């Protein structure tokens, strides 16, 4: 959400609706790809011993770590800084 707020400030007012529409499309594409993968991982884990039940959470935490690294690598152009 913070990345959306940051990039919204970069988009001109006339293109904001298209920008939010594109974000929604990309989010749905991500869900179409990731949901079956996560369900497959969870189904596979249910057949394993109980010690493996946390594996889907470790996979998701790795994905969140990748997303955090990507969002931290964004740099604000100098003309948008407040000081």
N, C-alpha and C positions, 0 to 999 in steps of 0.2 A: 504494500500500500504506500509506503514512503517513496518507493521508486516511481510509482504512478504520480504522486503529488509533485515530485521533483520534475519529472518529464512534462507534466502538464504546464508548468511555468515556462517551459521552452517552446511550447506549441502555440502558434497564434490563435486568437479567439475564433477566427473563421474556420479553423480546422479541428477544433476540440471535439466535436461530435464524431467526426471520422476517426480521430485518434482513439476515443473511448470504444468505438465500434471495433477497431482493429485489435485493441487490447482484449476485448471480449472474445473475438474469434481465436486469437492465439491462446487464450486461457482454455477455451473449449477444446482446441486441438490437443493441448497438453493433457487435459483430462481424458480424452479419447485414447491417448497413447498410454498414459500412466496407470489408469484404473485397472485395465485388464492385467497389466504386469504385476501390480500390487496384489490383485486377487489371486493370480497364479502363484506368487510367492507365498501368500497366506495359506492357500490350499496345499502347497507342498510342505509347508512347515507343520500343518496339522497331522501329517503322516509320520513326522519325526518325533523323537522323545521330547518330553516337556521342556528340557533345557533350551530347545531351539525356538520356543514360542515368541521370544523377543526379537527374532531376526527381522521381521518386517519393520519394526520400529528403528532398528539400526540402519536398514536400507534407507528409510525416509529421513533419518537424521543426517545421513551422508548426502542425500540430495539437498536438504536444507543448508548444509554446510557449503556445498557447491554454489547454491543460489546466493548465500551470504557473501562469499568471496567475489562472485560476479558483481553484486550490487556495491560492494566496497571498492571495487576497481573503477567505478564511475567517477569522473572528475567534472566539476562544475567549471564552465568557462569563466574567465576573469570578469567579463562584463555583467555576470549575474551575481557576483558576490556583493555583500552588503558593505564591506569596508574597503 
